[in-house]
Amino acid sequence: MARHPRWTLSQVTELFEKPLLELLFEAQQIHRQHFDPQQGTG
């Protein structure tokens, strides 16, 4: 996973203005791109 380049003020502002549930949904989508949701952590 690539590191994010330096953040601009507008990017930070946009992130902080998003509703919490939208942020959680986006995080879940990104997580599922990298990890199999059907595989347990047993």
N, CA, C and O atoms as a GROMACS GRO file, in nm:
protein
  168
    1MET      N    1   0.085  -0.117   0.000
    1MET     CA    2   0.000   0.000   0.000
    1MET      C    3   0.090   0.124   0.000
    1MET      O    4   0.181   0.136   0.082
    2ALA      N    5   0.062   0.212  -0.090
    2ALA     CA    6   0.146   0.331  -0.106
    2ALA      C    7   0.115   0.434   0.001
    2ALA      O    8   0.001   0.449   0.045
    3ARG      N    9   0.218   0.504   0.041
    3ARG     CA   10   0.198   0.615   0.136
    3ARG      C   11   0.136   0.732   0.064
    3ARG      O   12   0.165   0.757  -0.053
    4HIS      N   13   0.053   0.802   0.134
    4HIS     CA   14  -0.011   0.920   0.077
    4HIS      C   15   0.092   1.033   0.074
    4HIS      O   16   0.162   1.055   0.172
    5PRO      N   17   0.101   1.104  -0.038
    5PRO     CA   18   0.192   1.219  -0.041
    5PRO      C   19   0.145   1.326   0.056
    5PRO      O   20   0.040   1.312   0.120
    6ARG      N   21   0.220   1.431   0.067
    6ARG     CA   22   0.181   1.539   0.159
    6ARG      C   23   0.038   1.583   0.134
    6ARG      O   24  -0.006   1.595   0.020
    7TRP      N   25  -0.033   1.605   0.242
    7TRP     CA   26  -0.173   1.647   0.233
    7TRP      C   27  -0.180   1.798   0.214
    7TRP      O   28  -0.102   1.873   0.271
    8THR      N   29  -0.275   1.840   0.132
    8THR     CA   30  -0.301   1.983   0.118
    8THR      C   31  -0.405   2.023   0.222
    8THR      O   32  -0.475   1.938   0.276
    9LEU      N   33  -0.414   2.151   0.248
    9LEU     CA   34  -0.513   2.200   0.344
    9LEU      C   35  -0.655   2.165   0.298
    9LEU      O   36  -0.739   2.130   0.380
   10SER      N   37  -0.681   2.175   0.170
   10SER     CA   38  -0.816   2.144   0.120
   10SER      C   39  -0.848   1.995   0.136
   10SER      O   40  -0.964   1.960   0.162
   11GLN      N   41  -0.750   1.907   0.120
   11GLN     CA   42  -0.772   1.764   0.140
   11GLN      C   43  -0.804   1.733   0.286
   11GLN      O   44  -0.893   1.653   0.316
   12VAL      N   45  -0.731   1.795   0.376
   12VAL     CA   46  -0.755   1.774   0.519
   12VAL      C   47  -0.893   1.828   0.558
   12VAL      O   48  -0.966   1.763   0.632
   13THR      N   49  -0.926   1.945   0.507
   13THR     CA   50  -1.056   2.004   0.537
   13THR      C   51  -1.168   1.914   0.486
   13THR      O   52  -1.267   1.891   0.556
   14GLU      N   53  -1.153   1.862   0.364
   14GLU     CA   54  -1.254   1.773   0.306
   14GLU      C   55  -1.271   1.648   0.392
   14GLU      O   56  -1.384   1.603   0.415
   15LEU      N   57  -1.160   1.592   0.440
   15LEU     CA   58  -1.166   1.473   0.523
   15LEU      C   59  -1.239   1.500   0.654
   15LEU      O   60  -1.323   1.421   0.696
   16PHE      N   61  -1.208   1.612   0.719
   16PHE     CA   62  -1.269   1.645   0.847
   16PHE      C   63  -1.416   1.681   0.835
   16PHE      O   64  -1.490   1.672   0.933
   17GLU      N   65  -1.460   1.722   0.717
   17GLU     CA   66  -1.599   1.761   0.698
   17GLU      C   67  -1.690   1.645   0.660
   17GLU      O   68  -1.812   1.660   0.656
   18LYS      N   69  -1.632   1.528   0.631
   18LYS     CA   70  -1.713   1.412   0.594
   18LYS      C   71  -1.783   1.356   0.718
   18LYS      O   72  -1.726   1.357   0.827
   19PRO      N   73  -1.904   1.307   0.700
   19PRO     CA   74  -1.974   1.241   0.812
   19PRO      C   75  -1.899   1.114   0.854
   19PRO      O   76  -1.838   1.047   0.771
   20LEU      N   77  -1.904   1.083   0.982
   20LEU     CA   78  -1.832   0.969   1.037
   20LEU      C   79  -1.869   0.838   0.967
   20LEU      O   80  -1.781   0.759   0.932
   21LEU      N   81  -1.998   0.815   0.945
   21LEU     CA   82  -2.039   0.689   0.884
   21LEU      C   83  -1.989   0.677   0.740
   21LEU      O   84  -1.961   0.566   0.693
   22GLU      N   85  -1.977   0.787   0.669
   22GLU     CA   86  -1.921   0.784   0.534
   22GLU      C   87  -1.773   0.747   0.539
   22GLU      O   88  -1.724   0.671   0.455
   23LEU      N   89  -1.700   0.802   0.637
   23LEU     CA   90  -1.559   0.767   0.653
   23LEU      C   91  -1.542   0.619   0.684
   23LEU      O   92  -1.453   0.553   0.629
   24LEU      N   93  -1.628   0.566   0.771
   24LEU     CA   94  -1.621   0.423   0.805
   24LEU      C   95  -1.650   0.337   0.682
   24LEU      O   96  -1.584   0.235   0.661
   25PHE      N   97  -1.748   0.377   0.602
   25PHE     CA   98  -1.783   0.302   0.482
   25PHE      C   99  -1.666   0.301   0.383
   25PHE      O  100  -1.633   0.196   0.327
   26GLU      N  101  -1.604   0.416   0.362
   26GLU     CA  102  -1.488   0.423   0.271
   26GLU      C  103  -1.372   0.339   0.324
   26GLU      O  104  -1.304   0.273   0.246
   27ALA      N  105  -1.351   0.341   0.454
   27ALA     CA  106  -1.244   0.261   0.513
   27ALA      C  107  -1.270   0.112   0.492
   27ALA      O  108  -1.178   0.036   0.463
   28GLN      N  109  -1.397   0.071   0.507
   28GLN     CA  110  -1.432  -0.069   0.486
   28GLN      C  111  -1.408  -0.110   0.341
   28GLN      O  112  -1.358  -0.219   0.315
   29GLN      N  113  -1.443  -0.024   0.247
   29GLN     CA  114  -1.421  -0.055   0.105
   29GLN      C  115  -1.273  -0.073   0.075
   29GLN      O  116  -1.234  -0.167   0.006
   30ILE      N  117  -1.191   0.015   0.128
   30ILE     CA  118  -1.046   0.006   0.105
   30ILE      C  119  -0.990  -0.119   0.172
   30ILE      O  120  -0.906  -0.188   0.115
   31HIS      N  121  -1.037  -0.149   0.293
   31HIS     CA  122  -0.991  -0.268   0.364
   31HIS      C  123  -1.023  -0.394   0.284
   31HIS      O  124  -0.939  -0.484   0.274
   32ARG      N  125  -1.142  -0.401   0.228
   32ARG     CA  126  -1.182  -0.519   0.151
   32ARG      C  127  -1.103  -0.533   0.021
   32ARG      O  128  -1.095  -0.643  -0.034
   33GLN      N  129  -1.047  -0.426  -0.030
   33GLN     CA  130  -0.962  -0.435  -0.149
   33GLN      C  131  -0.833  -0.510  -0.118
   33GLN      O  132  -0.772  -0.570  -0.206
   34HIS      N  133  -0.791  -0.506   0.009
   34HIS     CA  134  -0.662  -0.564   0.047
   34HIS      C  135  -0.673  -0.690   0.131
   34HIS      O  136  -0.576  -0.764   0.145
   35PHE      N  137  -0.792  -0.718   0.189
   35PHE     CA  138  -0.810  -0.834   0.274
   35PHE      C  139  -0.939  -0.906   0.236
   35PHE      O  140  -1.039  -0.841   0.206
   36ASP      N  141  -0.937  -1.038   0.237
   36ASP     CA  142  -1.054  -1.118   0.204
   36ASP      C  143  -1.154  -1.112   0.320
   36ASP      O  144  -1.122  -1.157   0.430
   37PRO      N  145  -1.275  -1.058   0.297
   37PRO     CA  146  -1.372  -1.047   0.406
   37PRO      C  147  -1.424  -1.182   0.453
   37PRO      O  148  -1.479  -1.192   0.562
   38GLN      N  149  -1.408  -1.287   0.373
   38GLN     CA  150  -1.457  -1.421   0.410
   38GLN      C  151  -1.356  -1.498   0.495
   38GLN      O  152  -1.391  -1.599   0.555
   39GLN      N  153  -1.232  -1.451   0.498
   39GLN     CA  154  -1.128  -1.522   0.572
   39GLN      C  155  -1.124  -1.473   0.716
   39GLN      O  156  -1.112  -1.353   0.741
   40GLY      N  157  -1.135  -1.565   0.809
   40GLY     CA  158  -1.130  -1.530   0.950
   40GLY      C  159  -0.988  -1.505   0.996
   40GLY      O  160  -0.893  -1.528   0.922
   41THR      N  161  -0.974  -1.458   1.118
   41THR     CA  162  -0.841  -1.430   1.172
   41THR      C  163  -0.797  -1.538   1.270
   41THR      O  164  -0.706  -1.516   1.349
   42GLY      N  165  -0.862  -1.655   1.265
   42GLY     CA  166  -0.838  -1.766   1.356
   42GLY      C  167  -0.700  -1.796   1.378
   42GLY      O  168  -0.668  -1.888   1.453
   0.00000   0.00000   0.00000
